[in-house]
Amino acid sequence: MRAKFINEIIGYDEKYKDVKGKVERSKKISKELKDDICSLIIDGDSYYNEGRVYYLKGSCSSKVKGNGIGADSNGYFVFTHRARSKSYDSIDSIPQKDIDFIESTG
C-alpha cells in the first residue's frame, strides 16, 4: 500500500483552485467587495477559506512589507501567521501603525 502524503489527506491543493469562483459563490461577501477582491486574486498564491481570502495583490507593496493582505466580508486586513488587523474599507485605508504592529508579530 502506498503511503499518502499529508497534502492528499487534507486536500491542501484544493484551497488554491478556483479561488475566483469560490469568492463569486460566497454568501458571506458583498457583491461590491467581490468585484474588488476578484481583481486582486493571484493565481496559485491566493486562497479562500471560510469567507476570507488570503494573499491578495498588494502583499508585495512596500507599504505592507512582510505582511499578507486578505479580505473578508468587512473589508481588507493585513496578517501574518500569528495575527491580523481589523478590517478596513480599502487597502490604502489600513493605518501604518496597524501594519507595523502586525509585522512585529511575525
Helices and strands as residue ranges (DSSP letters): H 6-10, G 12-16, H 19-25, H 31-40, E 47-49, E 52-54, E 68-72, E 75-79, H 96-105
